Amino acid sequence: MSKLAFHITIFVLLVLSACVSIPPKHLTISQRGGSSSLQDARDCDIDQYKTILRSGPAQKPELDAGGFRILNWNMFKGIKEGWQEDFENFITSYDILTIQEARLTDDLRELLKKGHYNWDISIAFKYNGKDTGVLTASRIAPDFTCTYRIKEPLLSLPKTAMVTMYPLSNTDKTLMVVNMHSINFTLGTESFNTQLQKVENILSHHYGPVIFSGDVNTWSNKRMAILKDFSIRLGLKAVTFNKHARTRVFGRPIDHIYYRALTVTDAAVIKVTSSDHNPMLVSFRLEESE
């Protein structure tokens, strides 16, 4: 059985066994310091984004433009043993975390609190009663957060994507970060393309530095071609890795980090057994103006 067929089978079994439930409304949970809130998800409305942009950075401190680190990881809902130890080891020195299939257990909450992270989760569904979706965490609170939710055409299980923004130190520039879990189970590429177009709609209005990261499910040549065209239109470059340890389906890597107006100073993929995906660790600094 291929890995894709295996995942389809697992998801079907989860739905049939009532392990998975889909909230009728798209909700997010946010944590800022000691305060947590549940609210209706804010769609990535361009007018709201422009209003935030005109008002300038809303808060301090700022992300260090001279060097910051990002971790991207699909955690596979924390089902496998050892994820807590791996997660705690990885996050000790990372400024931004983009997590897919984050399941908001008490253990995950405690580890994020221990790491002094602000975080937002865009809820796709509940798995065994726990909110699950993409989660973005950062040492500083974002100035702006918005999110999308779109259903898988075959299984009707939602996938989510989150956009956050951070002011950069000693500059008027703002970093936009996209954390995406892409549509997976489709016969064609229409829904996959539509999800990327929604993200492109807001990225095309942002003229500063960008990081686009996530589990993009590029397991076919057609999907990879769509992602490549998307990156070309937005002026994004792919982070490359010396050791090809990224998770592959049908021989193709499915996890990606793209960037713009930044310089990569270090990049690695670490093999783990605590998820079916391997964490991607990248260090950036603001690209120097010529």
N, C-alpha and C positions, 0 to 999 in steps of 0.2 A: 504493500500500500504506500502511495506517495505521501509526503508530509502534508500536502494540501488536502488530499482525501482524508487523511487522519484527522486534521483539524475540523473539517466539515462534519465528520462522524461525531467527534467530541462535542461540538456545538449543538448538533441535533439532539444528542443524548442529554445534554445539560438542559435544553429547553423542555424536552419531553419529561424529564424527571423533576421539573419545576425548580431546579436550582437557579434558574435565571428568570427574572421578572423585569419588565420594561416600564418605568414610570411614565404616566401619560403626559407629564410636562417635562420639559428640558430644564434641569436644575443644576446649580453649581454650589459648591461649598468652598468658602474662603477662610483662611486662617491668617490673622495679622497679630503677631505677638501672642498675647493670651486670649484674644477674642476670636470666636468662630461664628460664622453666619451661613445660613442656607437661604438662597434666593433664586428667583427666576433667572435663567441664563440670559446674558446680554449678547444678542447677535452682533456680528461685526458690521455695524452700521457706519458707513463712510462719513456721514455728517457728524456723528458723535466723535469719531476719530479726529476729524479736522478741528472740532471744537477743543478737544484735549490738546492737540498740537499747537493751536493758537495761544492757549493759555500758558504754554511752557511747562517745564518739569514741575510736578505738583508736590514733590517731597525730596528730602535729603535723607540719608546719604546717597551717593551715586556709585554706580558700578565703575571699577577702576579701568579706565581706558587703556592703561599701560599693560594690563594683563588680567585675564579672568579665565575661569575653567568651566566647562559644561560637561555633564554626564547625560547620555541618552541611553534608555534601557526599557525594553518591554519586559515587565516583571512576571508575565504569565500568571497574574492574579495572586502571586505569592503561594501558589499551590505546592511547589516543590520545596523539599527540605533545604535549609541552609540559606534561604534568601535573606533572612534578617542579618546574619553575619556578613554576607557579601555586601548588602546595602549599607550597613554601618561602616564597613571598611572603605567603601568607595566614596561616600559622601563627606568624609572628614575634611577634604580640601577643595570642594567644588562649590562654585558660586551660583550656578543655575543647574537644575535637574529637569529634564524633560522625560517623563515616565509614561509609558503606555501600559494598558491593562493593570493600572494601579487599583488595588482593592483596599478600600479605606478601613482596614482593621485597626484595633487598638494598638497592635504592635507597630504598624506603619505610622500612625499618629505619634506614638511615643518617640520613634526614631527621628521623625521630622522635627519634633519639639527639641529633642536632644541636640540636633544639628543646628538649632536656632534658625529654622527656615520659615519664611512666609510661604504660603502655598494656596493654590486653587485647583480644584478638580471639577472637570466637566463630566457630569454623570451620563454614561451611556446606558447602563442597566444596573440592576442589583444582582450580585452573585452570592448565593447563600445568605441573603439578607444584607449584604454589605455593598455600599455604593462603589461602582467600578467605572473607570474611564481613563482619560488622559489627565495627568496631574503635572503641573509645572510649579516648581519650588525655587525660591531664590533667597539669598542672604538679605537683600533689600526688597522692600515691597514694590511691585510694579506700579507705574503711573496709570496704566490703562490695561484692561483685560476684556477680551470678548471671545466668543466661542461659536462653533457650528456643531450641529448634530444631523447625521444623515443615515438612513437605514440601509442595511445590506439588502439588495434586491431578492436574493434567494431565501435567506433565513429571517429577514426582517429584524435582525439585531442591529442596533445603532452603532455607528462609529462616530467619534468626536474629534475635533481639532480645537486647539486653544491658541490665542494670540496674546502675548504680553509685551509690554514696553518698559524700558529702563533708561534713565538718564545716564550719560557717560561723563566721567570726571574731566574737569579742565577743558570742556568743549560744550558747544550748544547742540551736539548730536545726541540722538536717541537710538538705542538698539531695539529692534523689533525681533521677537523670538516666536516662531511657530512650532508648536508641538502637535504632531499629526499622527493619527492612527487611521490608515487609509482603508477604504472599501476593499474587501478581499474576495468574497465569494460571488462572482458574477460570470455569466456566459460571455459577455462582451466587455467593452471598456467605457461605455457611456457614463455609468454612475461614477466610476473611478475618475474619469475626466471632469465630470461635474463637480466633484468634491475639490479637486485641485483648482478649478476655476473660481470657486468661492473664496479660497485662500488667496488666489492671485488678485482678486478684486481689491482686497485691502492692501496687499503687498505693493501693488502697482501705484498706490497713492503715498507710499513711504519712500522717501529719498535718502534715508540714512542707512546705517549698517543693518544687516539682516542675518539671522540664523534660522534656517529651516531644517528641522530635525524630526525624526520619528521612524515608526514602522510603516513604510510606504507600500509594502506588499507588491514590489516590482518583480513578480515571478514569471513574467512573459516579456518577449521582445516588444510587443505593442505597448505594454505598460511602461517599460523603460524608455521607449521612444517618447511617450507622452510626458514623462517626467523630465526628460532631456529638453524637450521643446519648452516646457514650463520654465526650466532654469535659464535657458537662453533668453527668453523674453524678459525675465526679471534681472538678468545680469548676475546670476548666482554661479558660484564655483563649487564643485564637489570636494569635500575633504577626502583625501586619499590616505590609505593605511598601508604600511610596509608588510604587515602580517595579515593575510586575508582570513581573518577569523570571524568575519561577519556571518550571521546566520544566512543560509542559502536555501532556496526552494527551486527545484528544477535547475540547479546549478547557478542560480542568479542571486546576488545579495539583495535582501529586502529592507534592511535598515540603512538609513542615509543621514548625513549631515551636509547641508549646503550653506554657503555664506556669501556675503557681499560687503565690500568696504572694510574688511578685516584681514588680518594676517594670521595664519596658523603657525603657532610656535611649537606645538607638539600634538601628536595624535596616536592613539592606540586603541586596540580592541582586546579585551580580556576574556578568555574562555572561562565559562562557569558551568556548573551543573545545576544551579538553583533556578534556572529558567531555560526555556527553549530558545532564547535570544541571548547574545553576548553583549555586555555593556560597551558603549563607545565613549571614549574619554578624549576630549579635545581642549587644548589651550589656545586662546586667541588674544590678540591685542588690536587696538584700533589701527587701521591702515594709515600710514603717514601720508600727508598731503604733499603732492609734488609742486 
